Amino acid sequence: MSRPCIALIADPTSPEECSEYLADAVELLTGAPPVRVDSRHFATGATRATGGAGETGATGAVKATGRGVRDGGRLRLQVPQEGLDFVPDIVVLYEIPPHRRRALAGFQELLDRHDVVTLGTGPDAWRTATEKNLTVERFRRDGIAQMETAVLSRPTAREAAEAFERLGGDTWARPVVGTGGNDTFHVTTPAQLEAATVYYAEHGTDWMLSRDAGNFTADGLRHQFRVFVLGGRVVHAREHLQPAPDTPCNTCQGATPVHIDPPDLPPRLTELAVAATASVGLPFAGVDLAVENGGVVFEVNVQPAFVDGELETVAVPYIKAHLDAYALTASGRRTARQPHLTQAIPTGRRGFTAPA
């Protein structure tokens, strides 16, 4: 079988540099680099992308000039601004900042209508995991353990105070759509609650208030776990150790990651991570959890960031899942649609992802 053409579509404004790990993984597995594309070219007007250019939108400085045109039974991707004109076999769509994901929904739907292998690009699943109010509701529906949470949208001072009191007066405030633990506050006093309420109101942000999980190690460090789930199984995990108790346990907020082999992860966290990933409808995710309170899920990350040491443990398996799906497609043995979420998801899903 000839080497597949792989498009790696990402947003270059992201500071996480996940696309570098993924590009290295593609080259390690295939011997050739992917075609790199700026996702913002397909961010708006994507529902009209077949046969027409996208329209300019609030997606950064790049104009959405990407096009998808039929080429026989395949889809040809064209970005005149970048001099790109090619037919991908595989599309890897990754490192899209949360606030820009909705603008790609039409493009994701386009992927699903063409014979290009891609993994986990369904817009509904992305939205459910990205907008944390929807995640909370989905977890309630499916019985996924989580800390008690109140979703707030422009609350009055009294409404915020009532939620704060109901949650025990030791809480975390976070935006409904956010990344990296930014704009997240440990709220333990009425004055801190007032400050958080004013902050979110000034930024026009819907937010949530959750009961603190009491997730401390015996040494007094705040900690949580990041568990990578792919195809219904855990492929890697790490524990985040945060010396600042009032700061989120994100590595970009100063937490130290400690890598964990999947067999060494507490079984309850393995069970919860797999269940939470399936609940939101993703074949791949990074799930944040605490072992305290019998095990609880904080959130499901659509496109989790990588840290040193995760090229071979996470990026390579993720790209290999795309290649395995392509091999099944090429042999005519794969299904056209993604399996039901109650099934293991070994191959990903058929679709189209474009360059940018």
C-alpha positions in Angstrom: 0.0 0.0 0.0 1.4 3.4 -0.9 2.1 6.0 1.7 -1.1 8.0 2.6 -1.3 11.7 2.2 -1.8 13.1 5.7 -3.1 16.7 6.4 -2.4 18.1 9.8 -4.8 21.0 10.4 -4.2 23.1 13.5 -4.4 26.7 14.7 -0.9 28.2 14.8 -2.0 30.8 17.3 -2.2 28.1 20.0 0.7 28.2 22.5 0.6 24.5 23.2 2.6 23.2 20.2 0.7 19.9 20.0 1.0 20.0 16.3 4.8 19.7 16.6 4.4 16.4 18.5 1.8 15.2 15.9 4.0 16.1 12.9 6.9 14.2 14.5 4.6 11.2 15.1 3.5 11.3 11.4 7.1 11.3 10.2 8.1 8.6 12.6 5.3 6.3 11.4 5.3 7.1 7.7 8.8 8.4 6.9 7.3 11.7 5.5 6.0 14.9 7.1 2.3 15.8 7.0 0.9 18.6 4.9 0.5 21.4 7.5 -2.6 23.6 7.2 -3.8 26.6 9.2 -7.3 25.7 10.4 -8.5 29.3 10.3 -8.8 29.1 6.5 -11.9 26.8 7.1 -13.3 28.4 10.2 -16.2 30.3 8.7 -18.5 29.6 5.8 -17.4 26.0 5.8 -20.9 24.7 5.2 -20.5 26.4 1.8 -17.0 25.2 1.3 -17.8 22.7 -1.5 -17.5 24.7 -4.7 -17.0 28.1 -2.9 -14.6 30.0 -0.8 -15.1 30.5 2.9 -16.0 33.9 4.2 -14.1 36.1 6.5 -14.9 35.8 10.2 -13.8 36.6 13.6 -11.1 33.9 13.5 -7.9 35.9 13.7 -6.0 37.7 11.0 -6.2 34.9 8.4 -8.9 35.1 5.8 -11.0 32.0 5.5 -10.1 31.1 1.9 -10.2 27.3 2.1 -12.2 25.3 -0.3 -13.3 21.7 -0.6 -14.1 20.5 -4.1 -15.1 17.1 -5.4 -12.4 15.3 -7.4 -14.0 12.1 -8.6 -15.1 10.3 -5.5 -12.6 12.2 -3.4 -12.3 15.6 -1.8 -9.7 18.0 -3.0 -8.6 20.7 -0.5 -7.5 24.1 -1.8 -6.1 27.1 0.0 -4.9 29.5 -2.7 -3.5 31.8 -0.1 -1.1 29.1 1.0 -0.6 27.6 -2.5 -2.2 24.3 -1.3 -4.1 22.0 -3.7 -4.2 18.3 -2.7 -6.3 15.3 -2.0 -5.8 14.0 1.6 -6.2 10.4 2.6 -6.1 11.2 6.3 -6.9 14.4 8.2 -5.7 15.1 11.7 -7.6 18.1 13.1 -6.1 19.2 16.4 -5.0 22.1 18.6 -8.1 24.2 18.0 -8.5 26.7 20.8 -11.9 26.2 22.6 -13.3 29.6 21.6 -12.7 28.8 17.9 -14.2 25.4 17.7 -17.7 26.4 17.0 -16.5 28.2 13.8 -15.3 24.8 12.5 -18.6 23.0 12.9 -19.6 23.3 9.3 -16.2 22.1 8.2 -16.4 19.1 10.5 -19.8 18.2 9.0 -18.2 18.4 5.6 -15.5 16.0 6.7 -18.2 13.5 7.5 -19.5 13.5 4.0 -16.3 12.6 2.2 -13.9 9.6 1.9 -11.2 11.0 4.1 -10.1 9.2 7.4 -10.3 11.4 10.5 -10.7 10.7 14.2 -13.2 12.3 16.5 -14.1 15.4 14.6 -17.9 15.3 15.3 -19.1 18.8 16.1 -21.7 17.6 18.7 -19.1 15.7 20.7 -16.6 18.6 20.5 -19.3 21.0 21.7 -20.4 18.8 24.6 -16.9 18.5 25.9 -15.9 22.1 25.2 -18.9 23.8 26.8 -18.6 22.6 30.4 -22.2 23.3 31.2 -23.1 20.7 28.6 -20.6 18.4 30.0 -22.1 18.7 33.5 -25.6 17.9 32.1 -24.3 14.9 30.1 -22.5 13.5 33.2 -25.7 13.9 35.2 -27.6 12.0 32.5 -25.1 9.2 32.3 -24.2 8.9 36.0 -20.6 10.0 35.7 -19.3 11.0 39.1 -18.5 14.7 39.4 -18.4 17.4 42.1 -21.6 19.2 42.7 -21.8 22.2 40.3 -24.0 25.2 39.7 -24.0 26.7 36.2 -24.3 30.5 36.4 -25.1 33.0 33.6 -25.0 36.7 34.7 -26.2 35.8 38.2 -27.3 38.4 40.7 -25.2 38.7 43.8 -27.9 36.9 45.7 -28.1 34.0 43.2 -24.3 33.6 43.3 -24.3 33.7 47.2 -27.0 31.0 47.4 -25.0 28.7 45.1 -21.9 29.4 47.1 -23.6 28.5 50.4 -25.3 25.4 48.9 -21.9 24.2 47.8 -20.3 24.5 51.2 -18.4 27.7 50.9 -15.3 26.0 49.5 -15.6 26.2 45.7 -13.9 26.7 42.3 -15.2 29.2 39.8 -14.4 28.6 36.1 -15.7 29.8 32.7 -18.0 27.6 30.7 -15.5 27.8 27.9 -11.9 28.1 28.8 -8.5 26.5 28.5 -5.4 25.9 30.6 -7.0 26.8 33.9 -7.2 30.4 32.9 -9.8 32.6 34.5 -10.3 30.0 37.2 -10.5 31.0 40.9 -10.6 29.2 44.2 -13.5 30.9 46.0 -13.7 30.5 49.8 -15.0 33.8 51.0 -17.9 36.1 50.1 -15.4 38.8 49.0 -13.8 36.3 46.6 -17.2 35.3 45.3 -18.1 39.0 44.6 -14.8 39.5 42.8 -15.4 36.4 40.6 -19.0 37.5 39.9 -17.8 40.9 38.8 -15.0 39.5 36.8 -17.1 37.2 34.7 -19.8 39.8 34.3 -17.3 42.3 32.9 -16.0 39.7 30.4 -19.6 38.6 29.4 -18.7 35.1 30.5 -21.0 32.3 31.6 -19.4 30.4 34.5 -19.8 27.6 36.9 -19.2 27.1 40.6 -18.2 23.7 41.8 -17.6 22.2 45.3 -13.9 21.7 46.1 -12.8 18.1 45.8 -10.3 18.3 48.7 -7.8 16.7 46.3 -4.6 16.8 48.3 -1.8 14.4 48.6 -0.5 13.2 52.0 2.2 15.8 51.6 -0.3 18.6 51.2 0.0 19.2 47.5 -3.0 19.8 45.4 -3.2 17.1 42.7 -5.3 15.6 40.0 -4.9 13.1 37.2 -4.9 13.5 33.4 -5.8 10.2 31.7 -5.6 9.8 27.9 -8.3 7.5 26.4 -8.1 6.2 22.9 -10.5 3.7 21.3 -12.1 2.8 24.7 -8.8 2.1 26.6 -6.3 4.1 28.6 -3.0 4.6 26.6 -1.3 6.9 29.1 -1.8 8.9 32.3 0.0 11.4 34.5 -0.5 12.9 37.9 -0.3 16.7 38.3 1.2 18.0 41.5 0.5 21.6 42.3 2.3 23.3 45.3 0.0 26.3 45.2 -3.3 25.1 46.7 -5.4 27.9 45.3 -4.1 27.4 41.7 -5.5 25.0 39.1 -3.6 21.7 38.6 -2.7 22.5 35.0 0.9 22.1 33.9 0.8 25.6 32.3 -0.2 26.9 35.8 2.9 25.4 37.4 1.8 21.9 38.2 4.5 19.2 37.8 3.5 16.2 35.7 4.4 12.7 36.8 3.9 10.0 34.2 2.0 6.9 35.0 1.9 3.7 33.1 -1.8 2.6 32.5 -1.5 -0.6 34.6 -0.4 1.5 37.5 -3.4 3.9 37.4 -6.1 3.2 40.1 -8.7 1.0 38.5 -11.5 3.4 39.5 -9.9 6.3 37.5 -9.4 4.0 34.5 -13.1 3.1 34.6 -14.2 6.7 35.0 -12.0 8.1 32.3 -13.2 5.6 29.7 -16.8 6.2 30.7 -16.5 10.0 30.6 -14.9 9.9 27.2 -17.8 7.7 25.9 -20.4 9.9 27.6 -19.4 13.0 25.6 -19.0 11.0 22.4 -15.3 11.2 21.7 -13.0 8.4 20.6 -9.9 10.2 22.0 -9.7 12.6 25.0 -7.7 13.7 28.0 -9.8 13.3 31.1 -9.1 15.3 34.3 -10.0 13.5 37.5 -9.5 13.2 41.2 -9.2 10.0 43.2 -10.8 11.6 46.2 -14.6 11.4 46.9 -14.6 7.9 45.4 -13.3 9.2 42.1 -14.7 12.2 40.3 -14.3 13.7 36.8 -13.5 17.4 36.4 -13.6 17.7 32.6 -12.9 16.0 29.3 -10.4 17.7 27.0 -11.1 17.3 23.3 -7.5 18.0 22.3 -5.4 17.5 25.4 -2.0 19.2 25.4 1.2 17.0 25.4 4.2 17.4 27.6 7.7 16.1 27.4 7.8 12.3 27.1 4.4 12.0 25.4 5.5 11.7 21.8 5.7 7.9 21.9 3.0 7.4 24.6 0.3 9.6 23.2 1.0 11.3 19.9 2.3 8.2 18.1 -0.7 6.0 19.2 -3.1 8.8 18.2 -1.6 9.0 14.7 -1.4 5.2 14.4 -5.1 5.0 15.1 -5.6 7.2 12.0 -3.3 5.0 10.0 -5.1 1.8 11.1 -8.4 3.3 10.1 -6.9 4.2 6.7 -5.7 0.6 6.2 -9.1 -0.7 6.9 -10.6 1.8 4.5 -8.1 0.9 1.8 -8.9 -2.8 2.1 -12.7 -2.1 2.0 -13.3 -3.5 5.4 -14.2 -0.4 7.5 -17.7 0.9 8.2 -18.8 4.3 6.9 -20.0 5.6 10.2 -18.5 5.9 13.7 -19.6 3.1 16.1 -22.2 3.6 18.8 -20.5 5.1 21.9 -21.2 1.9 23.9 -18.8 0.0 21.7 -15.0 0.2 21.7 -13.9 2.6 19.0 -10.8 1.1 17.4 -10.6 3.0 14.2 -12.1 6.5 14.4 -14.4 7.9 11.8 -14.7 8.7 8.2 -14.8 12.3 7.2 -13.0 15.2 5.6 -10.6 17.6 7.2 -9.2 20.5 5.4 -6.1 22.7 5.3 -5.8 26.1 6.5 
